[in-house]
């Protein structure tokens, strides 16, 4: 019986060492989170700042979140919104030119079951006295 107990203790030590190595591996090599949770006001302030610097940002609007990708940076900022949130009205009310697709790209994520991706909405084209919204579908 002494060899069985020794085998059990040795196996238990190896198991603990293996778990420790796996834990160390995940701590060192885990992917860093590149998404920061913020409020809508912070996103609007960052959009204004970036536009003033001439930096192109992307705003992605879904049913429950507003995501800002700042410039070529992979860091994203996410704010919670409700289903009645109107991004164009909010941008206009805050003095942000959302029609300038050189500095701000709006992306709308699909709502519901149908998967239609709209890459750019809010590019206005003036035809005579009528403004048309141009929608590019993927």
Secondary structure, DSSP 4 states (H G I P E B T S, - for coil): -HHHHHHHHHHHHHHHHHHHHHHHHHHHHPPPP-EEE--HHHHHHHHHHHHHHT--EEEEE-SSEEEEEETT---EEEEE--TT--HHHHHHHTT--TT-TTTEEEEE---SS----EEEEEEEEEETTEEEEEEEE-
